[in-house]
Amino acid sequence: MDTDDLVQETVFRAVKRIESFEPRHEGALQAYLRQAIVNRIRDEVRRGVRMPPATEVDENLADHSASPLEEAIGREAVGRYEAALARLRPDEREAIVARIEMDCSYQEVAQALDKPSADAARMAVSRALLRLAEEMNRV
């Protein structure tokens, strides 16, 4: 964690609880904030020790088992989904793939689709999902 972020987060948390702070001497607030930052740094160090080091994954180790999507809705439904997805307009398809398959946030979808806001992206995804449902129900 960046030092600036750590200090900012600690001060933000302290300000949220400022009503319960009792200044007993001059410099009490500074001492309180200093101790809060020291405690936060210790927490970060402990968290770093508990987290295992990152390891490289061999990209040649492909998993040929069914994807979670295939297991959840079955191969036939996946085929219907892919066929219906192919019949959508490119912008609808991109919205669905970004949000559903790639698990992007609405802000990330907005950036990918050149939408003005996350809400605009949310509406685009909603409309695209409705069209997808219509296409999947088509016989």
N, CA, C and O atoms as CSV, one atom per row, in Angstrom:
chain,resi,resn,atom,element,x,y,z
A,1,MET,N,N,0.850,-1.175,0.000
A,1,MET,CA,C,0.000,0.000,0.000
A,1,MET,C,C,0.891,1.232,0.000
A,1,MET,O,O,1.893,1.273,0.713
A,2,ASP,N,N,0.538,2.228,-0.786
A,2,ASP,CA,C,1.285,3.463,-0.886
A,2,ASP,C,C,1.187,4.235,0.434
A,2,ASP,O,O,0.140,4.219,1.081
A,3,THR,N,N,2.259,4.903,0.833
A,3,THR,CA,C,2.296,5.628,2.101
A,3,THR,C,C,1.211,6.697,2.160
A,3,THR,O,O,0.533,6.839,3.178
A,4,ASP,N,N,1.043,7.444,1.081
A,4,ASP,CA,C,0.010,8.493,1.065
A,4,ASP,C,C,-1.375,7.904,1.290
A,4,ASP,O,O,-2.183,8.464,2.031
A,5,ASP,N,N,-1.644,6.780,0.652
A,5,ASP,CA,C,-2.940,6.123,0.814
A,5,ASP,C,C,-3.135,5.637,2.242
A,5,ASP,O,O,-4.222,5.752,2.806
A,6,LEU,N,N,-2.081,5.098,2.813
A,6,LEU,CA,C,-2.155,4.589,4.175
A,6,LEU,C,C,-2.463,5.717,5.162
A,6,LEU,O,O,-3.322,5.565,6.030
A,7,VAL,N,N,-1.763,6.845,5.030
A,7,VAL,CA,C,-1.994,7.988,5.912
A,7,VAL,C,C,-3.387,8.548,5.693
A,7,VAL,O,O,-4.092,8.841,6.658
A,8,GLN,N,N,-3.793,8.701,4.447
A,8,GLN,CA,C,-5.116,9.243,4.144
A,8,GLN,C,C,-6.212,8.350,4.725
A,8,GLN,O,O,-7.166,8.852,5.320
A,9,GLU,N,N,-6.087,7.053,4.559
A,9,GLU,CA,C,-7.085,6.126,5.082
A,9,GLU,C,C,-7.152,6.206,6.607
A,9,GLU,O,O,-8.239,6.199,7.184
A,10,THR,N,N,-6.004,6.280,7.249
A,10,THR,CA,C,-5.963,6.347,8.708
A,10,THR,C,C,-6.594,7.635,9.214
A,10,THR,O,O,-7.379,7.604,10.162
A,11,VAL,N,N,-6.270,8.752,8.607
A,11,VAL,CA,C,-6.855,10.033,9.020
A,11,VAL,C,C,-8.355,10.031,8.762
A,11,VAL,O,O,-9.119,10.539,9.582
A,12,PHE,N,N,-8.784,9.478,7.655
A,12,PHE,CA,C,-10.212,9.406,7.346
A,12,PHE,C,C,-10.956,8.615,8.418
A,12,PHE,O,O,-12.020,9.029,8.880
A,13,ARG,N,N,-10.392,7.478,8.808
A,13,ARG,CA,C,-11.021,6.667,9.854
A,13,ARG,C,C,-11.064,7.416,11.184
A,13,ARG,O,O,-12.054,7.346,11.912
A,14,ALA,N,N,-9.984,8.134,11.497
A,14,ALA,CA,C,-9.936,8.881,12.759
A,14,ALA,C,C,-10.957,10.012,12.761
A,14,ALA,O,O,-11.601,10.264,13.779
A,15,VAL,N,N,-11.109,10.687,11.642
A,15,VAL,CA,C,-12.077,11.793,11.550
A,15,VAL,C,C,-13.500,11.273,11.722
A,15,VAL,O,O,-14.346,11.959,12.296
A,16,LYS,N,N,-13.765,10.085,11.236
A,16,LYS,CA,C,-15.108,9.507,11.402
A,16,LYS,C,C,-15.436,9.273,12.863
A,16,LYS,O,O,-16.607,9.276,13.242
A,17,ARG,N,N,-14.400,9.067,13.705
A,17,ARG,CA,C,-14.625,8.803,15.129
A,17,ARG,C,C,-14.183,9.963,16.008
A,17,ARG,O,O,-13.934,9.769,17.198
A,18,ILE,N,N,-14.080,11.163,15.448
A,18,ILE,CA,C,-13.544,12.304,16.178
A,18,ILE,C,C,-14.410,12.690,17.386
A,18,ILE,O,O,-13.901,13.259,18.352
A,19,GLU,N,N,-15.716,12.383,17.339
A,19,GLU,CA,C,-16.601,12.737,18.456
A,19,GLU,C,C,-16.174,12.045,19.743
A,19,GLU,O,O,-16.360,12.602,20.824
A,20,SER,N,N,-15.610,10.857,19.655
A,20,SER,CA,C,-15.232,10.104,20.840
A,20,SER,C,C,-13.824,10.459,21.339
A,20,SER,O,O,-13.400,9.955,22.378
A,21,PHE,N,N,-13.099,11.315,20.616
A,21,PHE,CA,C,-11.746,11.705,21.020
A,21,PHE,C,C,-11.810,12.718,22.154
A,21,PHE,O,O,-12.565,13.687,22.088
A,22,GLU,N,N,-11.012,12.488,23.195
A,22,GLU,CA,C,-10.952,13.391,24.348
A,22,GLU,C,C,-9.545,13.973,24.445
A,22,GLU,O,O,-8.625,13.281,24.883
A,23,PRO,N,N,-9.359,15.245,24.042
A,23,PRO,CA,C,-8.020,15.855,24.141
A,23,PRO,C,C,-7.687,16.149,25.602
A,23,PRO,O,O,-8.331,16.980,26.243
A,24,ARG,N,N,-6.685,15.462,26.113
A,24,ARG,CA,C,-6.328,15.623,27.528
A,24,ARG,C,C,-5.124,16.538,27.715
A,24,ARG,O,O,-4.867,17.006,28.824
A,25,HIS,N,N,-4.390,16.793,26.646
A,25,HIS,CA,C,-3.237,17.697,26.746
A,25,HIS,C,C,-2.938,18.243,25.363
A,25,HIS,O,O,-3.469,17.759,24.364
A,26,GLU,N,N,-2.085,19.251,25.315
A,26,GLU,CA,C,-1.700,19.842,24.046
A,26,GLU,C,C,-0.930,18.804,23.230
A,26,GLU,O,O,-0.026,18.157,23.757
A,27,GLY,N,N,-1.267,18.641,21.980
A,27,GLY,CA,C,-0.619,17.674,21.115
A,27,GLY,C,C,-1.241,16.281,21.182
A,27,GLY,O,O,-0.718,15.339,20.588
A,28,ALA,N,N,-2.349,16.149,21.898
A,28,ALA,CA,C,-2.987,14.836,22.046
A,28,ALA,C,C,-3.472,14.301,20.703
A,28,ALA,O,O,-3.325,13.112,20.423
A,29,LEU,N,N,-4.044,15.161,19.877
A,29,LEU,CA,C,-4.542,14.718,18.576
A,29,LEU,C,C,-3.399,14.225,17.693
A,29,LEU,O,O,-3.516,13.204,17.014
A,30,GLN,N,N,-2.292,14.969,17.713
A,30,GLN,CA,C,-1.140,14.552,16.916
A,30,GLN,C,C,-0.613,13.199,17.397
A,30,GLN,O,O,-0.292,12.331,16.585
A,31,ALA,N,N,-0.526,13.025,18.697
A,31,ALA,CA,C,-0.053,11.747,19.241
A,31,ALA,C,C,-1.015,10.621,18.882
A,31,ALA,O,O,-0.590,9.515,18.550
A,32,TYR,N,N,-2.308,10.907,18.952
A,32,TYR,CA,C,-3.328,9.915,18.610
A,32,TYR,C,C,-3.194,9.493,17.145
A,32,TYR,O,O,-3.205,8.302,16.833
A,33,LEU,N,N,-3.069,10.475,16.251
A,33,LEU,CA,C,-2.948,10.171,14.820
A,33,LEU,C,C,-1.648,9.423,14.528
A,33,LEU,O,O,-1.632,8.495,13.719
A,34,ARG,N,N,-0.559,9.824,15.186
A,34,ARG,CA,C,0.714,9.139,14.985
A,34,ARG,C,C,0.594,7.664,15.375
A,34,ARG,O,O,1.057,6.784,14.650
A,35,GLN,N,N,-0.032,7.403,16.529
A,35,GLN,CA,C,-0.187,6.016,16.979
A,35,GLN,C,C,-1.111,5.237,16.043
A,35,GLN,O,O,-0.885,4.057,15.773
A,36,ALA,N,N,-2.157,5.910,15.550
A,36,ALA,CA,C,-3.077,5.247,14.617
A,36,ALA,C,C,-2.342,4.841,13.340
A,36,ALA,O,O,-2.575,3.754,12.811
A,37,ILE,N,N,-1.467,5.695,12.847
A,37,ILE,CA,C,-0.711,5.383,11.631
A,37,ILE,C,C,0.278,4.246,11.897
A,37,ILE,O,O,0.431,3.352,11.065
A,38,VAL,N,N,0.949,4.277,13.055
A,38,VAL,CA,C,1.865,3.189,13.413
A,38,VAL,C,C,1.107,1.861,13.469
A,38,VAL,O,O,1.584,0.845,12.963
A,39,ASN,N,N,-0.075,1.878,14.089
A,39,ASN,CA,C,-0.884,0.659,14.164
A,39,ASN,C,C,-1.290,0.181,12.781
A,39,ASN,O,O,-1.294,-1.020,12.511
A,40,ARG,N,N,-1.634,1.121,11.900
A,40,ARG,CA,C,-2.052,0.759,10.539
A,40,ARG,C,C,-0.889,0.154,9.761
A,40,ARG,O,O,-1.071,-0.795,8.999
A,41,ILE,N,N,0.303,0.706,9.954
A,41,ILE,CA,C,1.493,0.157,9.289
A,41,ILE,C,C,1.746,-1.269,9.786
A,41,ILE,O,O,2.049,-2.163,8.996
A,42,ARG,N,N,1.621,-1.471,11.082
A,42,ARG,CA,C,1.798,-2.823,11.630
A,42,ARG,C,C,0.792,-3.794,11.021
A,42,ARG,O,O,1.137,-4.927,10.686
A,43,ASP,N,N,-0.461,-3.341,10.878
A,43,ASP,CA,C,-1.484,-4.187,10.269
A,43,ASP,C,C,-1.100,-4.569,8.844
A,43,ASP,O,O,-1.269,-5.719,8.437
A,44,GLU,N,N,-0.584,-3.606,8.089
A,44,GLU,CA,C,-0.172,-3.884,6.709
A,44,GLU,C,C,0.986,-4.876,6.680
A,44,GLU,O,O,1.017,-5.765,5.830
A,45,VAL,N,N,1.935,-4.732,7.598
A,45,VAL,CA,C,3.073,-5.660,7.643
A,45,VAL,C,C,2.581,-7.062,7.972
A,45,VAL,O,O,3.005,-8.037,7.352
A,46,ARG,N,N,1.679,-7.161,8.959
A,46,ARG,CA,C,1.129,-8.480,9.315
A,46,ARG,C,C,0.389,-9.097,8.144
A,46,ARG,O,O,0.521,-10.290,7.873
A,47,ARG,N,N,-0.394,-8.275,7.448
A,47,ARG,CA,C,-1.141,-8.778,6.299
A,47,ARG,C,C,-0.190,-9.271,5.218
A,47,ARG,O,O,-0.450,-10.288,4.575
A,48,GLY,N,N,0.903,-8.560,5.018
A,48,GLY,CA,C,1.895,-8.976,4.027
A,48,GLY,C,C,2.555,-10.285,4.382
A,48,GLY,O,O,2.876,-11.082,3.501
A,49,VAL,N,N,2.767,-10.520,5.692
A,49,VAL,CA,C,3.380,-11.768,6.140
A,49,VAL,C,C,2.422,-12.934,5.946
A,49,VAL,O,O,2.837,-14.033,5.579
A,50,ARG,N,N,1.130,-12.688,6.195
A,50,ARG,CA,C,0.127,-13.760,6.072
A,50,ARG,C,C,-0.150,-14.131,4.624
A,50,ARG,O,O,-0.512,-15.273,4.339
A,51,MET,N,N,0.014,-13.196,3.714
A,51,MET,CA,C,-0.293,-13.462,2.309
A,51,MET,C,C,0.856,-14.245,1.685
A,51,MET,O,O,2.012,-13.844,1.821
A,52,PRO,N,N,0.571,-15.337,1.014
A,52,PRO,CA,C,1.644,-16.089,0.359
A,52,PRO,C,C,2.200,-15.289,-0.816
A,52,PRO,O,O,1.489,-14.480,-1.411
A,53,PRO,N,N,3.445,-15.510,-1.144
A,53,PRO,CA,C,4.023,-14.786,-2.281
A,53,PRO,C,C,3.343,-15.194,-3.587
A,53,PRO,O,O,2.889,-16.328,-3.741
A,54,ALA,N,N,3.287,-14.269,-4.499
A,54,ALA,CA,C,2.680,-14.547,-5.805
A,54,ALA,C,C,3.548,-15.543,-6.565
A,54,ALA,O,O,4.776,-15.475,-6.523
A,55,THR,N,N,2.899,-16.456,-7.251
A,55,THR,CA,C,3.626,-17.442,-8.045
A,55,THR,C,C,3.185,-17.348,-9.491
A,55,THR,O,O,2.046,-16.993,-9.795
A,56,GLU,N,N,4.097,-17.667,-10.356
A,56,GLU,CA,C,3.801,-17.664,-11.779
A,56,GLU,C,C,3.043,-18.935,-12.147
A,56,GLU,O,O,3.341,-20.014,-11.633
A,57,VAL,N,N,2.070,-18.804,-13.032
A,57,VAL,CA,C,1.300,-19.948,-13.491
A,57,VAL,C,C,1.720,-20.257,-14.923
A,57,VAL,O,O,1.777,-19.373,-15.778
A,58,ASP,N,N,2.005,-21.504,-15.156
A,58,ASP,CA,C,2.397,-21.933,-16.489
A,58,ASP,C,C,1.183,-21.861,-17.405
A,58,ASP,O,O,0.191,-22.552,-17.179
A,59,GLU,N,N,1.258,-21.028,-18.436
A,59,GLU,CA,C,0.130,-20.850,-19.343
A,59,GLU,C,C,-0.120,-22.073,-20.215
A,59,GLU,O,O,-1.172,-22.176,-20.846
A,60,ASN,N,N,0.829,-22.998,-20.259
A,60,ASN,CA,C,0.657,-24.211,-21.058
A,60,ASN,C,C,-0.221,-25.241,-20.360
A,60,ASN,O,O,-0.606,-26.239,-20.969
A,61,LEU,N,N,-0.538,-25.013,-19.101
A,61,LEU,CA,C,-1.385,-25.939,-18.358
A,61,LEU,C,C,-2.843,-25.544,-18.566
A,61,LEU,O,O,-3.408,-24.783,-17.781
A,62,ALA,N,N,-3.424,-26.052,-19.597
A,62,ALA,CA,C,-4.808,-25.705,-19.924
A,62,ALA,C,C,-5.758,-26.618,-19.168
A,62,ALA,O,O,-5.498,-27.809,-18.999
A,63,ASP,N,N,-6.858,-26.042,-18.719
A,63,ASP,CA,C,-7.899,-26.804,-18.031
A,63,ASP,C,C,-8.972,-27.143,-19.058
A,63,ASP,O,O,-9.664,-26.258,-19.562
A,64,HIS,N,N,-9.103,-28.423,-19.363
A,64,HIS,CA,C,-10.062,-28.848,-20.383
A,64,HIS,C,C,-11.402,-29.265,-19.786
A,64,HIS,O,O,-12.279,-29.745,-20.503
A,65,SER,N,N,-11.559,-29.086,-18.497
A,65,SER,CA,C,-12.843,-29.420,-17.881
A,65,SER,C,C,-13.869,-28.350,-18.233
A,65,SER,O,O,-13.531,-27.285,-18.750
A,66,ALA,N,N,-15.105,-28.652,-17.948
A,66,ALA,CA,C,-16.185,-27.723,-18.263
A,66,ALA,C,C,-16.010,-26.434,-17.472
A,66,ALA,O,O,-15.603,-26.448,-16.310
A,67,SER,N,N,-16.326,-25.319,-18.127
A,67,SER,CA,C,-16.250,-24.029,-17.453
A,67,SER,C,C,-17.384,-23.925,-16.439
A,67,SER,O,O,-18.351,-24.681,-16.531
A,68,PRO,N,N,-17.295,-23.022,-15.487
A,68,PRO,CA,C,-18.400,-22.844,-14.543
A,68,PRO,C,C,-19.719,-22.532,-15.264
A,68,PRO,O,O,-20.786,-22.974,-14.838
A,69,LEU,N,N,-19.634,-21.775,-16.345
A,69,LEU,CA,C,-20.841,-21.457,-17.114
A,69,LEU,C,C,-21.433,-22.721,-17.708
A,69,LEU,O,O,-22.644,-22.932,-17.632
A,70,GLU,N,N,-20.601,-23.561,-18.296
A,70,GLU,CA,C,-21.080,-24.808,-18.886
A,70,GLU,C,C,-21.679,-25.734,-17.833
A,70,GLU,O,O,-22.699,-26.378,-18.079
A,71,GLU,N,N,-21.057,-25.802,-16.677
A,71,GLU,CA,C,-21.586,-26.649,-15.608
A,71,GLU,C,C,-22.907,-26.120,-15.080
A,71,GLU,O,O,-23.806,-26.898,-14.759
A,72,ALA,N,N,-23.032,-24.801,-14.989
A,72,ALA,CA,C,-24.226,-24.199,-14.401
A,72,ALA,C,C,-25.444,-24.354,-15.302
A,72,ALA,O,O,-26.527,-24.682,-14.818
A,73,ILE,N,N,-25.291,-24.128,-16.575
A,73,ILE,CA,C,-26.479,-24.154,-17.430
A,73,ILE,C,C,-26.458,-25.226,-18.506
A,73,ILE,O,O,-27.414,-25.366,-19.269
A,74,GLY,N,N,-25.385,-25.974,-18.566
A,74,GLY,CA,C,-25.337,-27.097,-19.495
A,74,GLY,C,C,-24.885,-26.699,-20.889
A,74,GLY,O,O,-25.001,-25.544,-21.298
A,75,ARG,N,N,-24.377,-27.666,-21.591
A,75,ARG,CA,C,-23.822,-27.403,-22.918
A,75,ARG,C,C,-24.881,-26.931,-23.923
A,75,ARG,O,O,-24.606,-26.065,-24.753
A,76,GLU,N,N,-26.072,-27.490,-23.848
A,76,GLU,CA,C,-27.119,-27.073,-24.793
A,76,GLU,C,C,-27.480,-25.611,-24.591
A,76,GLU,O,O,-27.623,-24.857,-25.554
A,77,ALA,N,N,-27.623,-25.226,-23.359
A,77,ALA,CA,C,-27.964,-23.835,-23.069
A,77,ALA,C,C,-26.823,-22.909,-23.463
A,77,ALA,O,O,-27.069,-21.790,-23.915
A,78,VAL,N,N,-25.593,-23.349,-23.303
A,78,VAL,CA,C,-24.448,-22.540,-23.726
A,78,VAL,C,C,-24.501,-22.342,-25.236
A,78,VAL,O,O,-24.232,-21.250,-25.735
A,79,GLY,N,N,-24.844,-23.387,-25.951
A,79,GLY,CA,C,-24.985,-23.262,-27.407
A,79,GLY,C,C,-26.060,-22.258,-27.782
A,79,GLY,O,O,-25.863,-21.440,-28.681
A,80,ARG,N,N,-27.208,-22.318,-27.090
A,80,ARG,CA,C,-28.283,-21.342,-27.346
A,80,ARG,C,C,-27.821,-19.925,-27.000
A,80,ARG,O,O,-28.116,-18.971,-27.720
A,81,TYR,N,N,-27.098,-19.805,-25.897
A,81,TYR,CA,C,-26.572,-18.501,-25.481
A,81,TYR,C,C,-25.630,-17.938,-26.537
A,81,TYR,O,O,-25.752,-16.779,-26.934
A,82,GLU,N,N,-24.680,-18.774,-26.994
A,82,GLU,CA,C,-23.706,-18.298,-27.983
A,82,GLU,C,C,-24.372,-17.947,-29.304
A,82,GLU,O,O,-23.987,-16.971,-29.948
A,83,ALA,N,N,-25.376,-18.737,-29.725
A,83,ALA,CA,C,-26.089,-18.433,-30.968
A,83,ALA,C,C,-26.873,-17.136,-30.838
A,83,ALA,O,O,-26.868,-16.309,-31.750
A,84,ALA,N,N,-27.545,-16.958,-29.711
A,84,ALA,CA,C,-28.314,-15.728,-29.481
A,84,ALA,C,C,-27.374,-14.531,-29.395
A,84,ALA,O,O,-27.683,-13.462,-29.922
A,85,LEU,N,N,-26.245,-14.697,-28.746
A,85,LEU,CA,C,-25.268,-13.623,-28.615
A,85,LEU,C,C,-24.764,-13.194,-29.991
A,85,LEU,O,O,-24.563,-12.006,-30.243
A,86,ALA,N,N,-24.564,-14.162,-30.872
A,86,ALA,CA,C,-24.074,-13.861,-32.223
A,86,ALA,C,C,-25.096,-13.073,-33.037
A,86,ALA,O,O,-24.721,-12.349,-33.959
A,87,ARG,N,N,-26.383,-13.204,-32.710
A,87,ARG,CA,C,-27.423,-12.485,-33.441
A,87,ARG,C,C,-27.610,-11.047,-32.943
A,87,ARG,O,O,-28.328,-10.273,-33.575
A,88,LEU,N,N,-26.995,-10.685,-31.852
A,88,LEU,CA,C,-27.132,-9.326,-31.322
A,88,LEU,C,C,-26.256,-8.355,-32.101
A,88,LEU,O,O,-25.331,-8.756,-32.808
A,89,ARG,N,N,-26.567,-7.066,-31.958
A,89,ARG,CA,C,-25.716,-6.039,-32.548
A,89,ARG,C,C,-24.362,-6.054,-31.831
A,89,ARG,O,O,-24.292,-6.449,-30.668
A,90,PRO,N,N,-23.300,-5.635,-32.496
A,90,PRO,CA,C,-21.964,-5.665,-31.876
A,90,PRO,C,C,-21.889,-4.916,-30.536
A,90,PRO,O,O,-21.235,-5.393,-29.609
A,91,ASP,N,N,-22.540,-3.765,-30.421
A,91,ASP,CA,C,-22.473,-3.014,-29.168
A,91,ASP,C,C,-23.188,-3.751,-28.029
A,91,ASP,O,O,-22.757,-3.695,-26.878
A,92,GLU,N,N,-24.289,-4.443,-28.365
A,92,GLU,CA,C,-24.993,-5.238,-27.348
A,92,GLU,C,C,-24.135,-6.426,-26.913
A,92,GLU,O,O,-24.046,-6.752,-25.729
A,93,ARG,N,N,-23.517,-7.053,-27.886
A,93,ARG,CA,C,-22.658,-8.201,-27.610
A,93,ARG,C,C,-21.477,-7.781,-26.726
A,93,ARG,O,O,-21.146,-8.473,-25.763
A,94,GLU,N,N,-20.850,-6.658,-27.052
A,94,GLU,CA,C,-19.722,-6.171,-26.256
A,94,GLU,C,C,-20.149,-5.856,-24.824
A,94,GLU,O,O,-19.414,-6.144,-23.879
A,95,ALA,N,N,-21.324,-5.272,-24.662
A,95,ALA,CA,C,-21.812,-4.924,-23.326
A,95,ALA,C,C,-21.999,-6.179,-22.482
A,95,ALA,O,O,-21.613,-6.210,-21.313
A,96,ILE,N,N,-22.592,-7.210,-23.073
A,96,ILE,CA,C,-22.845,-8.455,-22.341
A,96,ILE,C,C,-21.544,-9.174,-22.018
A,96,ILE,O,O,-21.345,-9.626,-20.890
A,97,VAL,N,N,-20.675,-9.281,-22.981
A,97,VAL,CA,C,-19.407,-9.977,-22.755
A,97,VAL,C,C,-18.589,-9.259,-21.684
A,97,VAL,O,O,-18.016,-9.905,-20.806
A,98,ALA,N,N,-18.530,-7.930,-21.750
A,98,ALA,CA,C,-17.747,-7.184,-20.768
A,98,ALA,C,C,-18.307,-7.349,-19.360
A,98,ALA,O,O,-17.557,-7.584,-18.412
A,99,ARG,N,N,-19.618,-7.227,-19.226
A,99,ARG,CA,C,-20.215,-7.253,-17.891
A,99,ARG,C,C,-20.380,-8.675,-17.352
A,99,ARG,O,O,-20.033,-8.938,-16.200
A,100,ILE,N,N,-20.903,-9.591,-18.161
A,100,ILE,CA,C,-21.241,-10.927,-17.681
A,100,ILE,C,C,-20.059,-11.879,-17.748
A,100,ILE,O,O,-19.749,-12.546,-16.760
A,101,GLU,N,N,-19.407,-11.954,-18.871
A,101,GLU,CA,C,-18.336,-12.933,-19.027
A,101,GLU,C,C,-17.006,-12.462,-18.443
A,101,GLU,O,O,-16.251,-13.263,-17.893
A,102,MET,N,N,-16.718,-11.172,-18.559
A,102,MET,CA,C,-15.442,-10.665,-18.064
A,102,MET,C,C,-15.577,-10.024,-16.680
A,102,MET,O,O,-14.581,-9.619,-16.080
A,103,ASP,N,N,-16.805,-9.934,-16.179
A,103,ASP,CA,C,-17.082,-9.414,-14.836
A,103,ASP,C,C,-16.538,-8.001,-14.630
A,103,ASP,O,O,-16.024,-7.680,-13.558
A,104,CYS,N,N,-16.652,-7.159,-15.658
A,104,CYS,CA,C,-16.212,-5.776,-15.545
A,104,CYS,C,C,-17.238,-4.985,-14.743
A,104,CYS,O,O,-18.425,-5.309,-14.740
A,105,SER,N,N,-16.770,-3.956,-14.071
A,105,SER,CA,C,-17.684,-3.056,-13.372
A,105,SER,C,C,-18.401,-2.211,-14.421
A,105,SER,O,O,-17.986,-2.155,-15.579
A,106,TYR,N,N,-19.481,-1.555,-14.002
A,106,TYR,CA,C,-20.196,-0.711,-14.957
A,106,TYR,C,C,-19.315,0.454,-15.410
A,106,TYR,O,O,-19.440,0.913,-16.546
A,107,GLN,N,N,-18.431,0.937,-14.542
A,107,GLN,CA,C,-17.512,2.006,-14.933
A,107,GLN,C,C,-16.564,1.511,-16.022
A,107,GLN,O,O,-16.283,2.237,-16.975
A,108,GLU,N,N,-16.068,0.278,-15.887
A,108,GLU,CA,C,-15.187,-0.298,-16.903
A,108,GLU,C,C,-15.944,-0.534,-18.205
A,108,GLU,O,O,-15.393,-0.332,-19.288
A,109,VAL,N,N,-17.199,-0.959,-18.109
A,109,VAL,CA,C,-18.023,-1.147,-19.303
A,109,VAL,C,C,-18.235,0.196,-19.993
A,109,VAL,O,O,-18.171,0.290,-21.218
A,110,ALA,N,N,-18.490,1.240,-19.192
A,110,ALA,CA,C,-18.687,2.585,-19.756
A,110,ALA,C,C,-17.459,3.017,-20.544
A,110,ALA,O,O,-17.584,3.565,-21.639
A,111,GLN,N,N,-16.283,2.775,-19.998
A,111,GLN,CA,C,-15.049,3.146,-20.693
A,111,GLN,C,C,-14.874,2.328,-21.969
A,111,GLN,O,O,-14.485,2.867,-23.005
A,112,ALA,N,N,-15.159,1.032,-21.897
A,112,ALA,CA,C,-14.986,0.165,-23.066
A,112,ALA,C,C,-15.952,0.505,-24.187
A,112,ALA,O,O,-15.608,0.396,-25.364
A,113,LEU,N,N,-17.168,0.919,-23.822
A,113,LEU,CA,C,-18.202,1.202,-24.820
A,113,LEU,C,C,-18.349,2.689,-25.122
A,113,LEU,O,O,-19.267,3.085,-25.841
A,114,ASP,N,N,-17.462,3.512,-24.584
A,114,ASP,CA,C,-17.529,4.966,-24.761
A,114,ASP,C,C,-18.859,5.540,-24.294
A,114,ASP,O,O,-19.441,6.399,-24.957
A,115,LYS,N,N,-19.335,5.063,-23.155
A,115,LYS,CA,C,-20.568,5.587,-22.562
A,115,LYS,C,C,-20.179,6.716,-21.615
A,115,LYS,O,O,-19.084,6.695,-21.052
A,116,PRO,N,N,-21.063,7.707,-21.427
A,116,PRO,CA,C,-20.712,8.854,-20.590
A,116,PRO,C,C,-20.621,8.562,-19.095
A,116,PRO,O,O,-19.971,9.310,-18.365
A,117,SER,N,N,-21.260,7.490,-18.628
A,117,SER,CA,C,-21.249,7.210,-17.193
A,117,SER,C,C,-21.491,5.727,-16.932
A,117,SER,O,O,-21.854,4.969,-17.832
A,118,ALA,N,N,-21.281,5.334,-15.679
A,118,ALA,CA,C,-21.547,3.956,-15.277
A,118,ALA,C,C,-23.038,3.650,-15.392
A,118,ALA,O,O,-23.415,2.534,-15.748
A,119,ASP,N,N,-23.895,4.642,-15.092
A,119,ASP,CA,C,-25.344,4.436,-15.218
A,119,ASP,C,C,-25.747,4.197,-16.671
A,119,ASP,O,O,-26.613,3.369,-16.953
A,120,ALA,N,N,-25.120,4.921,-17.583
A,120,ALA,CA,C,-25.409,4.709,-19.005
A,120,ALA,C,C,-24.983,3.301,-19.424
A,120,ALA,O,O,-25.672,2.647,-20.207
A,121,ALA,N,N,-23.861,2.844,-18.907
A,121,ALA,CA,C,-23.405,1.482,-19.206
A,121,ALA,C,C,-24.360,0.455,-18.610
A,121,ALA,O,O,-24.656,-0.559,-19.241
A,122,ARG,N,N,-24.841,0.714,-17.405
A,122,ARG,CA,C,-25.785,-0.204,-16.752
A,122,ARG,C,C,-27.047,-0.339,-17.591
A,122,ARG,O,O,-27.562,-1.443,-17.764
A,123,MET,N,N,-27.549,0.774,-18.113
A,123,MET,CA,C,-28.748,0.736,-18.956
A,123,MET,C,C,-28.465,-0.009,-20.261
A,123,MET,O,O,-29.302,-0.778,-20.731
A,124,ALA,N,N,-27.302,0.216,-20.837
A,124,ALA,CA,C,-26.950,-0.481,-22.084
A,124,ALA,C,C,-26.874,-1.986,-21.852
A,124,ALA,O,O,-27.347,-2.768,-22.677
A,125,VAL,N,N,-26.281,-2.391,-20.733
A,125,VAL,CA,C,-26.187,-3.814,-20.415
A,125,VAL,C,C,-27.581,-4.386,-20.181
A,125,VAL,O,O,-27.883,-5.482,-20.652
A,126,SER,N,N,-28.425,-3.666,-19.466
A,126,SER,CA,C,-29.792,-4.135,-19.194
A,126,SER,C,C,-30.564,-4.348,-20.495
A,126,SER,O,O,-31.223,-5.372,-20.678
A,127,ARG,N,N,-30.474,-3.385,-21.381
A,127,ARG,CA,C,-31.173,-3.507,-22.668
A,127,ARG,C,C,-30.614,-4.668,-23.488
A,127,ARG,O,O,-31.364,-5.403,-24.131
A,128,ALA,N,N,-29.303,-4.824,-23.459
A,128,ALA,CA,C,-28.678,-5.912,-24.209
A,128,ALA,C,C,-29.102,-7.270,-23.638
A,128,ALA,O,O,-29.325,-8.217,-24.392
A,129,LEU,N,N,-29.213,-7.365,-22.326
A,129,LEU,CA,C,-29.645,-8.629,-21.706
A,129,LEU,C,C,-31.097,-8.947,-22.058
A,129,LEU,O,O,-31.445,-10.112,-22.251
A,130,LEU,N,N,-31.937,-7.929,-22.143
A,130,LEU,CA,C,-33.327,-8.159,-22.561
A,130,LEU,C,C,-33.372,-8.691,-23.992
A,130,LEU,O,O,-34.116,-9.623,-24.296
A,131,ARG,N,N,-32.559,-8.082,-24.869
A,131,ARG,CA,C,-32.514,-8.560,-26.260
A,131,ARG,C,C,-31.960,-9.980,-26.321
A,131,ARG,O,O,-32.431,-10.794,-27.115
A,132,LEU,N,N,-30.972,-10.280,-25.495
A,132,LEU,CA,C,-30.401,-11.616,-25.456
A,132,LEU,C,C,-31.449,-12.623,-25.022
A,132,LEU,O,O,-31.548,-13.700,-25.610
A,133,ALA,N,N,-32.234,-12.296,-24.005
A,133,ALA,CA,C,-33.291,-13.188,-23.541
A,133,ALA,C,C,-34.307,-13.435,-24.655
A,133,ALA,O,O,-34.757,-14.564,-24.854
A,134,GLU,N,N,-34.662,-12.380,-25.375
A,134,GLU,CA,C,-35.603,-12.529,-26.492
A,134,GLU,C,C,-35.027,-13.468,-27.551
A,134,GLU,O,O,-35.727,-14.339,-28.067
A,135,GLU,N,N,-33.759,-13.285,-27.865
A,135,GLU,CA,C,-33.102,-14.117,-28.873
A,135,GLU,C,C,-32.983,-15.566,-28.406
A,135,GLU,O,O,-33.124,-16.487,-29.210
A,136,MET,N,N,-32.727,-15.773,-27.129
A,136,MET,CA,C,-32.607,-17.143,-26.614
A,136,MET,C,C,-33.955,-17.857,-26.620
A,136,MET,O,O,-33.999,-19.078,-26.766
A,137,ASN,N,N,-35.045,-17.127,-26.466
A,137,ASN,CA,C,-36.378,-17.723,-26.475
A,137,ASN,C,C,-36.908,-17.967,-27.881
A,137,ASN,O,O,-37.890,-18.682,-28.079
A,138,ARG,N,N,-36.237,-17.360,-28.851
A,138,ARG,CA,C,-36.628,-17.562,-30.240
A,138,ARG,C,C,-36.339,-18.989,-30.663
A,138,ARG,O,O,-35.270,-19.520,-30.363
A,139,VAL,N,N,-37.255,-19.601,-31.341
A,139,VAL,CA,C,-37.070,-20.997,-31.758
A,139,VAL,C,C,-36.549,-21.089,-33.151
A,139,VAL,O,O,-36.336,-22.190,-33.659
